[in-house]
Amino acid sequence: MNALNKGIRKVEVSLKWDPSPVGSAATDLDIVAATYLEADPYGDPAYVVHFDSRSPDGTITLNRDSKDGKGFGWDEVMTLELNRLDSRYARVVVGVVIQQRSEDRTFVGVLNPALRIREGYTVLTEDDFGSVLGATAATVAEFVRDGSGTWELHPGIHGSGDDPAGYTRAMGQAHRP
């Protein structure tokens, strides 16, 4: 990056899916984000943001939460203000988990899931989870701060078979360089 490039500053991660058929248990997907310290970028997360929570400094916020996919447009929306995140954080990993309440679910059982990550009006990446149909959770993006302090996106969908709690503990350990 040159001196005039500010890198990625503020992104919106959006998720949508169609409701379960009538008579079936609701499908509940959740966006989660975990921050990792520069001192231990692949260790335990410093904190995890998910439904009913936000980062301690307000830089990562879940703006919209759906328990059933019946929202209009995008059902879940999370904002990450990377440009305001303290310099001690080197990575932010974003994932999607399927709540496993009444039955075991994988992405193959989620109707028309879609993911969009954008900065302003610029779409950075989109996906439909087609490459992780057997997974119960998936890492959807990794934001990494480079040596000059700018953030860059490492997109890619990586599936996991963990339950939501297990996934959030391990989501940042995978995909080491």
Rosetta constraint file for C-alpha pairs under 8 A:
AtomPair CA 1 CA 5 HARMONIC 5.92 0.50
AtomPair CA 1 CA 7 HARMONIC 7.57 0.50
AtomPair CA 6 CA 150 HARMONIC 6.12 0.50
AtomPair CA 7 CA 150 HARMONIC 5.02 0.50
AtomPair CA 7 CA 151 HARMONIC 5.27 0.50
AtomPair CA 7 CA 152 HARMONIC 6.14 0.50
AtomPair CA 8 CA 82 HARMONIC 7.26 0.50
AtomPair CA 8 CA 83 HARMONIC 7.59 0.50
AtomPair CA 8 CA 119 HARMONIC 7.33 0.50
AtomPair CA 8 CA 150 HARMONIC 6.95 0.50
AtomPair CA 8 CA 151 HARMONIC 5.18 0.50
AtomPair CA 8 CA 152 HARMONIC 5.86 0.50
AtomPair CA 8 CA 153 HARMONIC 7.50 0.50
AtomPair CA 9 CA 81 HARMONIC 6.22 0.50
AtomPair CA 9 CA 82 HARMONIC 5.19 0.50
AtomPair CA 9 CA 83 HARMONIC 4.65 0.50
AtomPair CA 9 CA 119 HARMONIC 7.66 0.50
AtomPair CA 9 CA 151 HARMONIC 7.03 0.50
AtomPair CA 10 CA 79 HARMONIC 7.20 0.50
AtomPair CA 10 CA 80 HARMONIC 5.66 0.50
AtomPair CA 10 CA 81 HARMONIC 4.36 0.50
AtomPair CA 10 CA 82 HARMONIC 5.61 0.50
AtomPair CA 10 CA 83 HARMONIC 6.58 0.50
AtomPair CA 10 CA 119 HARMONIC 6.03 0.50
AtomPair CA 10 CA 120 HARMONIC 7.65 0.50
AtomPair CA 11 CA 79 HARMONIC 5.82 0.50
AtomPair CA 11 CA 80 HARMONIC 5.31 0.50
AtomPair CA 11 CA 81 HARMONIC 6.56 0.50
AtomPair CA 11 CA 82 HARMONIC 7.66 0.50
AtomPair CA 11 CA 117 HARMONIC 6.86 0.50
AtomPair CA 11 CA 118 HARMONIC 5.59 0.50
AtomPair CA 11 CA 119 HARMONIC 4.54 0.50
AtomPair CA 11 CA 120 HARMONIC 7.09 0.50
AtomPair CA 12 CA 77 HARMONIC 6.76 0.50
AtomPair CA 12 CA 78 HARMONIC 5.70 0.50
AtomPair CA 12 CA 79 HARMONIC 4.58 0.50
AtomPair CA 12 CA 80 HARMONIC 6.38 0.50
AtomPair CA 12 CA 117 HARMONIC 5.70 0.50
AtomPair CA 12 CA 118 HARMONIC 5.43 0.50
AtomPair CA 12 CA 119 HARMONIC 6.33 0.50
AtomPair CA 12 CA 120 HARMONIC 7.86 0.50
AtomPair CA 13 CA 77 HARMONIC 5.67 0.50
AtomPair CA 13 CA 78 HARMONIC 5.16 0.50
AtomPair CA 13 CA 79 HARMONIC 6.40 0.50
AtomPair CA 13 CA 80 HARMONIC 7.96 0.50
AtomPair CA 13 CA 115 HARMONIC 7.40 0.50
AtomPair CA 13 CA 116 HARMONIC 5.96 0.50
AtomPair CA 13 CA 117 HARMONIC 4.56 0.50
AtomPair CA 13 CA 118 HARMONIC 6.73 0.50
AtomPair CA 14 CA 74 HARMONIC 6.08 0.50
AtomPair CA 14 CA 75 HARMONIC 7.47 0.50
AtomPair CA 14 CA 76 HARMONIC 5.70 0.50
AtomPair CA 14 CA 77 HARMONIC 4.45 0.50
AtomPair CA 14 CA 78 HARMONIC 6.51 0.50
AtomPair CA 14 CA 115 HARMONIC 5.74 0.50
AtomPair CA 14 CA 116 HARMONIC 5.18 0.50
AtomPair CA 14 CA 117 HARMONIC 6.29 0.50
AtomPair CA 15 CA 31 HARMONIC 7.58 0.50
AtomPair CA 15 CA 74 HARMONIC 5.68 0.50
AtomPair CA 15 CA 75 HARMONIC 5.90 0.50
AtomPair CA 15 CA 76 HARMONIC 5.09 0.50
AtomPair CA 15 CA 77 HARMONIC 6.44 0.50
AtomPair CA 15 CA 113 HARMONIC 7.32 0.50
AtomPair CA 15 CA 114 HARMONIC 5.73 0.50
AtomPair CA 15 CA 115 HARMONIC 4.71 0.50
AtomPair CA 15 CA 116 HARMONIC 6.60 0.50
AtomPair CA 16 CA 69 HARMONIC 6.61 0.50
AtomPair CA 16 CA 73 HARMONIC 7.06 0.50
AtomPair CA 16 CA 74 HARMONIC 4.81 0.50
AtomPair CA 16 CA 75 HARMONIC 4.81 0.50
AtomPair CA 16 CA 76 HARMONIC 6.51 0.50
AtomPair CA 16 CA 112 HARMONIC 7.89 0.50
AtomPair CA 16 CA 113 HARMONIC 5.63 0.50
AtomPair CA 16 CA 114 HARMONIC 5.31 0.50
AtomPair CA 16 CA 115 HARMONIC 6.73 0.50
AtomPair CA 17 CA 69 HARMONIC 5.37 0.50
AtomPair CA 17 CA 75 HARMONIC 7.20 0.50
AtomPair CA 17 CA 110 HARMONIC 6.98 0.50
AtomPair CA 17 CA 111 HARMONIC 5.91 0.50
AtomPair CA 17 CA 112 HARMONIC 5.24 0.50
AtomPair CA 17 CA 113 HARMONIC 4.21 0.50
AtomPair CA 17 CA 114 HARMONIC 6.33 0.50
AtomPair CA 18 CA 69 HARMONIC 5.35 0.50
AtomPair CA 18 CA 70 HARMONIC 6.85 0.50
AtomPair CA 18 CA 110 HARMONIC 7.54 0.50
AtomPair CA 18 CA 111 HARMONIC 5.17 0.50
AtomPair CA 18 CA 112 HARMONIC 5.82 0.50
AtomPair CA 18 CA 113 HARMONIC 7.04 0.50
AtomPair CA 19 CA 26 HARMONIC 6.84 0.50
AtomPair CA 19 CA 27 HARMONIC 6.73 0.50
AtomPair CA 19 CA 68 HARMONIC 5.78 0.50
AtomPair CA 19 CA 69 HARMONIC 4.76 0.50
AtomPair CA 19 CA 70 HARMONIC 5.63 0.50
AtomPair CA 19 CA 111 HARMONIC 7.04 0.50
AtomPair CA 20 CA 24 HARMONIC 6.00 0.50
AtomPair CA 20 CA 25 HARMONIC 6.74 0.50
AtomPair CA 20 CA 26 HARMONIC 5.52 0.50
AtomPair CA 20 CA 27 HARMONIC 6.06 0.50
AtomPair CA 20 CA 68 HARMONIC 7.48 0.50
AtomPair CA 20 CA 69 HARMONIC 7.93 0.50
AtomPair CA 20 CA 110 HARMONIC 7.70 0.50
AtomPair CA 20 CA 111 HARMONIC 7.08 0.50
AtomPair CA 25 CA 102 HARMONIC 6.97 0.50
AtomPair CA 26 CA 67 HARMONIC 7.33 0.50
AtomPair CA 26 CA 68 HARMONIC 5.14 0.50
AtomPair CA 27 CA 67 HARMONIC 6.98 0.50
AtomPair CA 27 CA 68 HARMONIC 5.22 0.50
AtomPair CA 27 CA 69 HARMONIC 6.98 0.50
AtomPair CA 27 CA 98 HARMONIC 7.55 0.50
AtomPair CA 27 CA 99 HARMONIC 7.51 0.50
AtomPair CA 27 CA 110 HARMONIC 6.93 0.50
AtomPair CA 28 CA 66 HARMONIC 7.00 0.50
AtomPair CA 28 CA 67 HARMONIC 4.67 0.50
AtomPair CA 28 CA 68 HARMONIC 5.19 0.50
AtomPair CA 28 CA 69 HARMONIC 7.01 0.50
AtomPair CA 28 CA 98 HARMONIC 5.94 0.50
AtomPair CA 28 CA 99 HARMONIC 5.53 0.50
AtomPair CA 29 CA 66 HARMONIC 7.64 0.50
AtomPair CA 29 CA 67 HARMONIC 7.07 0.50
AtomPair CA 29 CA 68 HARMONIC 7.92 0.50
AtomPair CA 29 CA 96 HARMONIC 6.64 0.50
AtomPair CA 29 CA 97 HARMONIC 5.63 0.50
AtomPair CA 29 CA 98 HARMONIC 4.53 0.50
AtomPair CA 29 CA 99 HARMONIC 6.13 0.50
AtomPair CA 30 CA 50 HARMONIC 7.16 0.50
AtomPair CA 30 CA 51 HARMONIC 7.02 0.50
AtomPair CA 30 CA 65 HARMONIC 7.48 0.50
AtomPair CA 30 CA 66 HARMONIC 7.93 0.50
AtomPair CA 30 CA 76 HARMONIC 7.13 0.50
AtomPair CA 30 CA 96 HARMONIC 5.49 0.50
AtomPair CA 30 CA 97 HARMONIC 5.30 0.50
AtomPair CA 30 CA 98 HARMONIC 6.48 0.50
AtomPair CA 30 CA 99 HARMONIC 7.46 0.50
AtomPair CA 31 CA 50 HARMONIC 6.32 0.50
AtomPair CA 31 CA 51 HARMONIC 7.67 0.50
AtomPair CA 31 CA 62 HARMONIC 7.94 0.50
AtomPair CA 31 CA 76 HARMONIC 6.97 0.50
AtomPair CA 31 CA 77 HARMONIC 7.73 0.50
AtomPair CA 31 CA 78 HARMONIC 7.15 0.50
AtomPair CA 31 CA 94 HARMONIC 7.18 0.50
AtomPair CA 31 CA 95 HARMONIC 5.81 0.50
AtomPair CA 31 CA 96 HARMONIC 4.61 0.50
AtomPair CA 31 CA 97 HARMONIC 6.63 0.50
AtomPair CA 32 CA 48 HARMONIC 6.92 0.50
AtomPair CA 32 CA 49 HARMONIC 5.62 0.50
AtomPair CA 32 CA 50 HARMONIC 4.67 0.50
AtomPair CA 32 CA 51 HARMONIC 7.74 0.50
AtomPair CA 32 CA 94 HARMONIC 5.74 0.50
AtomPair CA 32 CA 95 HARMONIC 5.23 0.50
AtomPair CA 32 CA 96 HARMONIC 6.04 0.50
AtomPair CA 32 CA 97 HARMONIC 7.46 0.50
AtomPair CA 32 CA 168 HARMONIC 7.71 0.50
AtomPair CA 33 CA 48 HARMONIC 5.63 0.50
AtomPair CA 33 CA 49 HARMONIC 5.16 0.50
AtomPair CA 33 CA 50 HARMONIC 6.74 0.50
AtomPair CA 33 CA 60 HARMONIC 7.92 0.50
AtomPair CA 33 CA 92 HARMONIC 6.64 0.50
AtomPair CA 33 CA 93 HARMONIC 5.60 0.50
AtomPair CA 33 CA 94 HARMONIC 4.34 0.50
AtomPair CA 33 CA 95 HARMONIC 6.26 0.50
AtomPair CA 34 CA 45 HARMONIC 5.73 0.50
AtomPair CA 34 CA 46 HARMONIC 7.28 0.50
AtomPair CA 34 CA 47 HARMONIC 5.86 0.50
AtomPair CA 34 CA 48 HARMONIC 4.34 0.50
AtomPair CA 34 CA 49 HARMONIC 6.33 0.50
AtomPair CA 34 CA 92 HARMONIC 5.55 0.50
AtomPair CA 34 CA 93 HARMONIC 5.29 0.50
AtomPair CA 34 CA 94 HARMONIC 6.51 0.50
AtomPair CA 34 CA 168 HARMONIC 7.52 0.50
AtomPair CA 34 CA 171 HARMONIC 7.98 0.50
AtomPair CA 34 CA 172 HARMONIC 7.46 0.50
AtomPair CA 35 CA 45 HARMONIC 5.45 0.50
AtomPair CA 35 CA 46 HARMONIC 5.55 0.50
AtomPair CA 35 CA 47 HARMONIC 5.79 0.50
AtomPair CA 35 CA 48 HARMONIC 6.59 0.50
AtomPair CA 35 CA 89 HARMONIC 6.62 0.50
AtomPair CA 35 CA 90 HARMONIC 7.78 0.50
AtomPair CA 35 CA 91 HARMONIC 5.84 0.50
AtomPair CA 35 CA 92 HARMONIC 4.49 0.50
AtomPair CA 35 CA 93 HARMONIC 6.56 0.50
AtomPair CA 36 CA 40 HARMONIC 6.73 0.50
AtomPair CA 36 CA 41 HARMONIC 4.99 0.50
AtomPair CA 36 CA 42 HARMONIC 6.96 0.50
AtomPair CA 36 CA 43 HARMONIC 7.25 0.50
AtomPair CA 36 CA 44 HARMONIC 7.14 0.50
AtomPair CA 36 CA 45 HARMONIC 4.99 0.50
AtomPair CA 36 CA 46 HARMONIC 5.44 0.50
AtomPair CA 36 CA 47 HARMONIC 7.76 0.50
AtomPair CA 36 CA 89 HARMONIC 5.61 0.50
AtomPair CA 36 CA 90 HARMONIC 6.00 0.50
AtomPair CA 36 CA 91 HARMONIC 5.12 0.50
AtomPair CA 36 CA 92 HARMONIC 6.24 0.50
AtomPair CA 36 CA 172 HARMONIC 7.75 0.50
AtomPair CA 37 CA 41 HARMONIC 5.32 0.50
AtomPair CA 37 CA 45 HARMONIC 7.55 0.50
AtomPair CA 37 CA 46 HARMONIC 6.44 0.50
AtomPair CA 37 CA 88 HARMONIC 5.66 0.50
AtomPair CA 37 CA 89 HARMONIC 4.30 0.50
AtomPair CA 37 CA 90 HARMONIC 5.51 0.50
AtomPair CA 37 CA 91 HARMONIC 7.00 0.50
AtomPair CA 38 CA 88 HARMONIC 5.52 0.50
AtomPair CA 38 CA 89 HARMONIC 5.24 0.50
AtomPair CA 38 CA 90 HARMONIC 4.55 0.50
AtomPair CA 38 CA 91 HARMONIC 7.49 0.50
AtomPair CA 39 CA 88 HARMONIC 7.81 0.50
AtomPair CA 40 CA 44 HARMONIC 7.74 0.50
AtomPair CA 41 CA 90 HARMONIC 6.27 0.50
AtomPair CA 41 CA 91 HARMONIC 6.32 0.50
AtomPair CA 41 CA 172 HARMONIC 7.94 0.50
AtomPair CA 42 CA 172 HARMONIC 5.66 0.50
AtomPair CA 42 CA 173 HARMONIC 4.94 0.50
AtomPair CA 42 CA 174 HARMONIC 7.85 0.50
AtomPair CA 42 CA 176 HARMONIC 7.27 0.50
AtomPair CA 43 CA 172 HARMONIC 7.08 0.50
AtomPair CA 43 CA 173 HARMONIC 6.29 0.50
AtomPair CA 44 CA 169 HARMONIC 6.78 0.50
AtomPair CA 44 CA 170 HARMONIC 7.70 0.50
AtomPair CA 44 CA 172 HARMONIC 7.48 0.50
AtomPair CA 44 CA 173 HARMONIC 7.88 0.50
AtomPair CA 45 CA 169 HARMONIC 7.27 0.50
AtomPair CA 45 CA 172 HARMONIC 7.21 0.50
AtomPair CA 47 CA 55 HARMONIC 7.36 0.50
AtomPair CA 48 CA 55 HARMONIC 7.50 0.50
AtomPair CA 48 CA 168 HARMONIC 7.42 0.50
AtomPair CA 49 CA 53 HARMONIC 5.69 0.50
AtomPair CA 49 CA 54 HARMONIC 5.27 0.50
AtomPair CA 49 CA 55 HARMONIC 5.98 0.50
AtomPair CA 49 CA 60 HARMONIC 7.05 0.50
AtomPair CA 49 CA 61 HARMONIC 7.35 0.50
AtomPair CA 49 CA 62 HARMONIC 7.72 0.50
AtomPair CA 50 CA 54 HARMONIC 7.00 0.50
AtomPair CA 50 CA 62 HARMONIC 6.81 0.50
AtomPair CA 51 CA 62 HARMONIC 6.55 0.50
AtomPair CA 51 CA 65 HARMONIC 6.62 0.50
AtomPair CA 52 CA 62 HARMONIC 7.69 0.50
AtomPair CA 53 CA 61 HARMONIC 7.36 0.50
AtomPair CA 53 CA 62 HARMONIC 7.26 0.50
AtomPair CA 54 CA 58 HARMONIC 6.16 0.50
AtomPair CA 54 CA 59 HARMONIC 7.83 0.50
AtomPair CA 54 CA 60 HARMONIC 5.82 0.50
AtomPair CA 54 CA 61 HARMONIC 4.82 0.50
AtomPair CA 54 CA 62 HARMONIC 6.64 0.50
AtomPair CA 55 CA 59 HARMONIC 6.07 0.50
AtomPair CA 55 CA 60 HARMONIC 5.25 0.50
AtomPair CA 55 CA 61 HARMONIC 6.67 0.50
AtomPair CA 59 CA 79 HARMONIC 7.80 0.50
AtomPair CA 59 CA 80 HARMONIC 5.95 0.50
AtomPair CA 59 CA 81 HARMONIC 4.95 0.50
AtomPair CA 59 CA 82 HARMONIC 7.06 0.50
AtomPair CA 59 CA 84 HARMONIC 6.35 0.50
AtomPair CA 59 CA 85 HARMONIC 6.19 0.50
AtomPair CA 60 CA 78 HARMONIC 7.16 0.50
AtomPair CA 60 CA 79 HARMONIC 5.67 0.50
AtomPair CA 60 CA 80 HARMONIC 4.50 0.50
AtomPair CA 60 CA 81 HARMONIC 6.19 0.50
AtomPair CA 61 CA 78 HARMONIC 5.60 0.50
AtomPair CA 61 CA 79 HARMONIC 5.34 0.50
AtomPair CA 61 CA 80 HARMONIC 6.68 0.50
AtomPair CA 62 CA 76 HARMONIC 7.58 0.50
AtomPair CA 62 CA 77 HARMONIC 5.97 0.50
AtomPair CA 62 CA 78 HARMONIC 4.21 0.50
AtomPair CA 62 CA 79 HARMONIC 6.40 0.50
AtomPair CA 63 CA 76 HARMONIC 7.38 0.50
AtomPair CA 63 CA 77 HARMONIC 5.43 0.50
AtomPair CA 63 CA 78 HARMONIC 5.54 0.50
AtomPair CA 63 CA 79 HARMONIC 7.00 0.50
AtomPair CA 64 CA 75 HARMONIC 6.65 0.50
AtomPair CA 64 CA 76 HARMONIC 4.81 0.50
AtomPair CA 64 CA 77 HARMONIC 4.98 0.50
AtomPair CA 64 CA 78 HARMONIC 7.08 0.50
AtomPair CA 65 CA 75 HARMONIC 6.37 0.50
AtomPair CA 65 CA 76 HARMONIC 4.78 0.50
AtomPair CA 65 CA 77 HARMONIC 7.05 0.50
AtomPair CA 66 CA 70 HARMONIC 7.27 0.50
AtomPair CA 66 CA 71 HARMONIC 6.79 0.50
AtomPair CA 66 CA 75 HARMONIC 5.45 0.50
AtomPair CA 66 CA 76 HARMONIC 6.01 0.50
AtomPair CA 69 CA 75 HARMONIC 5.85 0.50
AtomPair CA 70 CA 75 HARMONIC 7.25 0.50
AtomPair CA 71 CA 75 HARMONIC 5.07 0.50
AtomPair CA 81 CA 85 HARMONIC 6.67 0.50
AtomPair CA 82 CA 151 HARMONIC 7.14 0.50
AtomPair CA 83 CA 150 HARMONIC 7.99 0.50
AtomPair CA 83 CA 151 HARMONIC 7.88 0.50
AtomPair CA 85 CA 89 HARMONIC 7.07 0.50
AtomPair CA 87 CA 149 HARMONIC 7.61 0.50
AtomPair CA 89 CA 145 HARMONIC 7.94 0.50
AtomPair CA 90 CA 144 HARMONIC 5.92 0.50
AtomPair CA 90 CA 145 HARMONIC 5.17 0.50
AtomPair CA 90 CA 146 HARMONIC 7.88 0.50
AtomPair CA 91 CA 142 HARMONIC 6.98 0.50
AtomPair CA 91 CA 143 HARMONIC 5.60 0.50
AtomPair CA 91 CA 144 HARMONIC 4.65 0.50
AtomPair CA 91 CA 145 HARMONIC 6.34 0.50
AtomPair CA 92 CA 142 HARMONIC 5.85 0.50
AtomPair CA 92 CA 143 HARMONIC 5.11 0.50
AtomPair CA 92 CA 144 HARMONIC 6.68 0.50
AtomPair CA 93 CA 139 HARMONIC 7.18 0.50
AtomPair CA 93 CA 140 HARMONIC 7.90 0.50
AtomPair CA 93 CA 141 HARMONIC 5.97 0.50
AtomPair CA 93 CA 142 HARMONIC 4.49 0.50
AtomPair CA 93 CA 143 HARMONIC 6.32 0.50
AtomPair CA 93 CA 171 HARMONIC 7.27 0.50
AtomPair CA 93 CA 172 HARMONIC 6.25 0.50
AtomPair CA 94 CA 139 HARMONIC 5.90 0.50
AtomPair CA 94 CA 140 HARMONIC 5.78 0.50
AtomPair CA 94 CA 141 HARMONIC 5.22 0.50
AtomPair CA 94 CA 142 HARMONIC 6.26 0.50
AtomPair CA 95 CA 137 HARMONIC 7.15 0.50
AtomPair CA 95 CA 138 HARMONIC 5.44 0.50
AtomPair CA 95 CA 139 HARMONIC 4.08 0.50
AtomPair CA 95 CA 140 HARMONIC 5.16 0.50
AtomPair CA 95 CA 141 HARMONIC 6.97 0.50
AtomPair CA 95 CA 171 HARMONIC 7.61 0.50
AtomPair CA 96 CA 137 HARMONIC 5.53 0.50
AtomPair CA 96 CA 138 HARMONIC 5.34 0.50
AtomPair CA 96 CA 139 HARMONIC 6.45 0.50
AtomPair CA 96 CA 140 HARMONIC 7.05 0.50
AtomPair CA 97 CA 136 HARMONIC 6.29 0.50
AtomPair CA 97 CA 137 HARMONIC 4.20 0.50
AtomPair CA 97 CA 138 HARMONIC 6.54 0.50
AtomPair CA 97 CA 163 HARMONIC 7.86 0.50
AtomPair CA 97 CA 164 HARMONIC 5.81 0.50
AtomPair CA 97 CA 167 HARMONIC 7.89 0.50
AtomPair CA 98 CA 105 HARMONIC 6.90 0.50
AtomPair CA 98 CA 106 HARMONIC 7.15 0.50
AtomPair CA 98 CA 107 HARMONIC 7.87 0.50
AtomPair CA 98 CA 136 HARMONIC 5.62 0.50
AtomPair CA 98 CA 137 HARMONIC 5.99 0.50
AtomPair CA 98 CA 164 HARMONIC 7.13 0.50
AtomPair CA 99 CA 105 HARMONIC 7.87 0.50
AtomPair CA 99 CA 163 HARMONIC 7.78 0.50
AtomPair CA 99 CA 164 HARMONIC 6.70 0.50
AtomPair CA 100 CA 104 HARMONIC 5.46 0.50
AtomPair CA 100 CA 105 HARMONIC 6.40 0.50
AtomPair CA 100 CA 163 HARMONIC 7.20 0.50
AtomPair CA 100 CA 164 HARMONIC 7.94 0.50
AtomPair CA 105 CA 109 HARMONIC 6.20 0.50
AtomPair CA 105 CA 110 HARMONIC 7.85 0.50
AtomPair CA 105 CA 136 HARMONIC 6.35 0.50
AtomPair CA 106 CA 110 HARMONIC 7.10 0.50
AtomPair CA 106 CA 133 HARMONIC 6.36 0.50
AtomPair CA 106 CA 134 HARMONIC 5.36 0.50
AtomPair CA 106 CA 135 HARMONIC 5.13 0.50
AtomPair CA 106 CA 136 HARMONIC 4.56 0.50
AtomPair CA 106 CA 137 HARMONIC 7.75 0.50
AtomPair CA 107 CA 113 HARMONIC 7.95 0.50
AtomPair CA 107 CA 129 HARMONIC 6.88 0.50
AtomPair CA 107 CA 130 HARMONIC 7.98 0.50
AtomPair CA 107 CA 132 HARMONIC 6.82 0.50
AtomPair CA 107 CA 133 HARMONIC 4.61 0.50
AtomPair CA 107 CA 134 HARMONIC 6.14 0.50
AtomPair CA 107 CA 135 HARMONIC 6.03 0.50
AtomPair CA 107 CA 136 HARMONIC 6.45 0.50
AtomPair CA 108 CA 133 HARMONIC 4.53 0.50
AtomPair CA 108 CA 134 HARMONIC 6.27 0.50
AtomPair CA 112 CA 128 HARMONIC 7.36 0.50
AtomPair CA 113 CA 128 HARMONIC 5.57 0.50
AtomPair CA 113 CA 129 HARMONIC 6.84 0.50
AtomPair CA 114 CA 126 HARMONIC 7.39 0.50
AtomPair CA 114 CA 127 HARMONIC 5.86 0.50
AtomPair CA 114 CA 128 HARMONIC 4.55 0.50
AtomPair CA 114 CA 129 HARMONIC 7.12 0.50
AtomPair CA 115 CA 126 HARMONIC 5.38 0.50
AtomPair CA 115 CA 127 HARMONIC 5.13 0.50
AtomPair CA 115 CA 128 HARMONIC 6.22 0.50
AtomPair CA 115 CA 129 HARMONIC 7.95 0.50
AtomPair CA 116 CA 123 HARMONIC 7.04 0.50
AtomPair CA 116 CA 124 HARMONIC 7.71 0.50
AtomPair CA 116 CA 125 HARMONIC 5.95 0.50
AtomPair CA 116 CA 126 HARMONIC 4.47 0.50
AtomPair CA 116 CA 127 HARMONIC 6.77 0.50
AtomPair CA 117 CA 123 HARMONIC 6.01 0.50
AtomPair CA 117 CA 124 HARMONIC 5.53 0.50
AtomPair CA 117 CA 125 HARMONIC 5.36 0.50
AtomPair CA 117 CA 126 HARMONIC 6.40 0.50
AtomPair CA 118 CA 122 HARMONIC 5.39 0.50
AtomPair CA 118 CA 123 HARMONIC 4.18 0.50
AtomPair CA 118 CA 124 HARMONIC 4.97 0.50
AtomPair CA 118 CA 125 HARMONIC 7.00 0.50
AtomPair CA 119 CA 123 HARMONIC 6.53 0.50
AtomPair CA 119 CA 124 HARMONIC 6.91 0.50
AtomPair CA 125 CA 155 HARMONIC 7.00 0.50
AtomPair CA 127 CA 157 HARMONIC 7.98 0.50
AtomPair CA 129 CA 133 HARMONIC 6.52 0.50
AtomPair CA 129 CA 157 HARMONIC 7.19 0.50
AtomPair CA 131 CA 157 HARMONIC 7.40 0.50
AtomPair CA 132 CA 138 HARMONIC 7.45 0.50
AtomPair CA 132 CA 157 HARMONIC 7.43 0.50
AtomPair CA 132 CA 158 HARMONIC 7.00 0.50
AtomPair CA 132 CA 159 HARMONIC 5.24 0.50
AtomPair CA 134 CA 159 HARMONIC 7.87 0.50
AtomPair CA 134 CA 161 HARMONIC 7.80 0.50
AtomPair CA 135 CA 159 HARMONIC 5.17 0.50
AtomPair CA 135 CA 160 HARMONIC 5.21 0.50
AtomPair CA 135 CA 161 HARMONIC 5.13 0.50
AtomPair CA 136 CA 159 HARMONIC 7.37 0.50
AtomPair CA 136 CA 160 HARMONIC 6.08 0.50
AtomPair CA 136 CA 161 HARMONIC 5.14 0.50
AtomPair CA 136 CA 162 HARMONIC 6.49 0.50
AtomPair CA 136 CA 163 HARMONIC 6.85 0.50
AtomPair CA 137 CA 159 HARMONIC 5.86 0.50
AtomPair CA 137 CA 160 HARMONIC 5.11 0.50
AtomPair CA 137 CA 161 HARMONIC 6.44 0.50
AtomPair CA 137 CA 162 HARMONIC 6.81 0.50
AtomPair CA 137 CA 163 HARMONIC 7.49 0.50
AtomPair CA 137 CA 164 HARMONIC 7.22 0.50
AtomPair CA 137 CA 167 HARMONIC 7.02 0.50
AtomPair CA 138 CA 157 HARMONIC 6.26 0.50
AtomPair CA 138 CA 158 HARMONIC 5.28 0.50
AtomPair CA 138 CA 159 HARMONIC 4.20 0.50
AtomPair CA 138 CA 160 HARMONIC 5.61 0.50
AtomPair CA 139 CA 156 HARMONIC 7.51 0.50
AtomPair CA 139 CA 157 HARMONIC 5.60 0.50
AtomPair CA 139 CA 158 HARMONIC 5.12 0.50
AtomPair CA 139 CA 159 HARMONIC 6.48 0.50
AtomPair CA 139 CA 160 HARMONIC 7.92 0.50
AtomPair CA 139 CA 171 HARMONIC 6.85 0.50
AtomPair CA 140 CA 155 HARMONIC 6.50 0.50
AtomPair CA 140 CA 156 HARMONIC 5.63 0.50
AtomPair CA 140 CA 157 HARMONIC 4.66 0.50
AtomPair CA 140 CA 158 HARMONIC 6.73 0.50
AtomPair CA 141 CA 153 HARMONIC 6.91 0.50
AtomPair CA 141 CA 154 HARMONIC 5.96 0.50
AtomPair CA 141 CA 155 HARMONIC 4.67 0.50
AtomPair CA 141 CA 156 HARMONIC 5.98 0.50
AtomPair CA 141 CA 157 HARMONIC 7.17 0.50
AtomPair CA 142 CA 153 HARMONIC 5.95 0.50
AtomPair CA 142 CA 154 HARMONIC 5.04 0.50
AtomPair CA 142 CA 155 HARMONIC 6.32 0.50
AtomPair CA 143 CA 151 HARMONIC 6.30 0.50
AtomPair CA 143 CA 152 HARMONIC 5.58 0.50
AtomPair CA 143 CA 153 HARMONIC 4.67 0.50
AtomPair CA 143 CA 154 HARMONIC 6.07 0.50
AtomPair CA 144 CA 151 HARMONIC 5.45 0.50
AtomPair CA 144 CA 152 HARMONIC 5.46 0.50
AtomPair CA 144 CA 153 HARMONIC 6.57 0.50
AtomPair CA 144 CA 154 HARMONIC 7.47 0.50
AtomPair CA 145 CA 149 HARMONIC 5.58 0.50
AtomPair CA 145 CA 150 HARMONIC 5.41 0.50
AtomPair CA 145 CA 151 HARMONIC 4.34 0.50
AtomPair CA 145 CA 152 HARMONIC 6.44 0.50
AtomPair CA 146 CA 150 HARMONIC 5.64 0.50
AtomPair CA 146 CA 151 HARMONIC 6.29 0.50
AtomPair CA 146 CA 152 HARMONIC 7.45 0.50
AtomPair CA 160 CA 167 HARMONIC 7.18 0.50
AtomPair CA 161 CA 167 HARMONIC 7.98 0.50
AtomPair CA 162 CA 166 HARMONIC 5.45 0.50
AtomPair CA 162 CA 167 HARMONIC 5.12 0.50
AtomPair CA 163 CA 167 HARMONIC 5.93 0.50
AtomPair CA 164 CA 168 HARMONIC 6.25 0.50
AtomPair CA 165 CA 169 HARMONIC 6.55 0.50
AtomPair CA 166 CA 170 HARMONIC 6.40 0.50
AtomPair CA 167 CA 171 HARMONIC 5.50 0.50
AtomPair CA 170 CA 174 HARMONIC 7.20 0.50
